[in-house]
Amino acid sequence: MGEDVRLRAVVELAQAMAAAQTPRESWQAAALGACRALSGSFAALSVWERDLGQLRVLVNAGERTEDEEEFPEREAYPVHQFPEITEFLHERWAGGGEPNAWVETAEGPSGGHWAGYCHQRVSALRRRGRGCCVVAPIVLHGRAWGELYVARPVGAPVFGRSDADFATVLAAVAAAGIAQTERLEEVRRLAFTDALTGLANRRAVDLRLDEAVERHRLDGAVVSLVVCDVNGLKRVNDTRGHAIGDRLLERFGSILSLCGAMLPGTLAARLGGDEFCLLSVGPAADDVVRVADELCLRAAELELGDGVACGVASTGDPIGPVHSARRLFRLADAAQYRAKAARAQKPVVAGREGGDDPVVRLADSPPRVAEPGERRRFRGRGTPPPG
């Protein structure tokens, strides 16, 4: 392969990696690009999971055998079967050497630094009808991250030293692309994550709720929203300090996440300040209400604060047509406001008995006058309930 052809292959790989928007796209671009650049028939990208002591395959590209999935869920190999990974890290690269690729064939080792290590790879080549492979370590952020693996079938020309050197270059390009994708993912995570609790933030809820309401409009999927307001946060902040108040929010966030996990696919989020929500798509309204009830019970057991005020609105209840995310949010928010005004120990549900009353009066909870600022705060998000 001429220098111009290889240079063009490097540029194409770099372009494909730069265009990748998700980790999967990045992995696939690296494997397919290296496979084409090295005239291989198959390529794989694997990551070294140090904590689990294994090499996990992220993607298989090209001509796969029956036991090779494109994006395998469970294909992983103990690192002790491939000790060249750790030897490379500790003896070669950490000692000042370069992360050079190496070649193995189905005929077995012919000598060299890795001659005593490649029996597992040789066995895999033979089992899958491949004649040779080149393995290129991928280094990311100054650490061995994983490997790029490209193979050719039996009868094809065996990889040579120049191919191994070229694979080293391709691995470096792939590493740069993977690092870029990881940075993009981190930016996305920060953009849609609440920094204090680690839950989704208001931006994430707005996007997901718009999608959910559209799905409800198209196929009738049940969309439910649970809106919670942590009671007593201001008192905790004023008497014990904001650090303790943050601890209260973090603990409630953990409870919210735990309860949300009881409903498949539910998004747990902090809307801001002392306001949280659960967004559920699919589960029945009764199931959502049961989880909201459990949430209230668990919140009441927190040593800090005074429990939560919880409102629920679900398209599975008689709340009228829901054509916009704004309407569902207003209904849930109004129910939460009523729960707070009545000091309700259980969720108030829009469309159910008590859920449409201006103030819910429970037998064991006398009505109270709204605290200063409550109605003003509500108006900041929408139209207050009547009364």
Salt bridges, closest charged atoms under 4 A:
GLU49 OE2 - ARG56 NE 2.54
ASP67 OD2 - ARG128 NH2 3.06
GLU68 OE2 - ARG128 NE 3.40
GLU68 OE1 - ARG130 NH2 2.79
GLU73 OE2 - ARG24 NH2 3.86
GLU84 OE2 - ARG121 NE 2.56
GLU104 OE2 - ARG121 NE 3.96
GLU147 OE1 - ARG121 NH2 2.75
ASP163 OD1 - ARG6 NH2 2.69
ASP165 OD1 - ARG161 NH2 3.21
GLU182 OE1 - HIS141 NE2 3.64
GLU185 OE2 - ARG188 NH1 2.67
GLU186 OE2 - ARG189 NH2 2.69
ASP194 OD1 - ARG270 NH1 3.24
ASP206 OD1 - ARG202 NE 2.99
GLU214 OE2 - ARG217 NH2 2.63
ASP219 OD2 - ARG215 NE 3.81
ASP229 OD1 - LYS340 NZ 2.99
ASP229 OD2 - ARG377 NH1 3.70
ASP238 OD2 - LYS234 NZ 2.79
GLU275 OE2 - ARG377 NH1 3.09
GLU275 OE2 - ARG381 NH1 2.37
ASP286 OD1 - ARG352 NH2 2.69
ASP287 OD1 - ARG290 NH2 2.14
ASP293 OD1 - LYS346 NZ 3.23
GLU294 OE2 - ARG298 NE 2.73
GLU303 OE2 - ARG251 NH1 3.01
ASP306 OD1 - ARG235 NH2 3.40
ASP317 OD1 - ARG352 NE 3.05
ASP333 OD1 - ARG381 NH2 2.26
GLU374 OE2 - ARG368 NH2 2.99
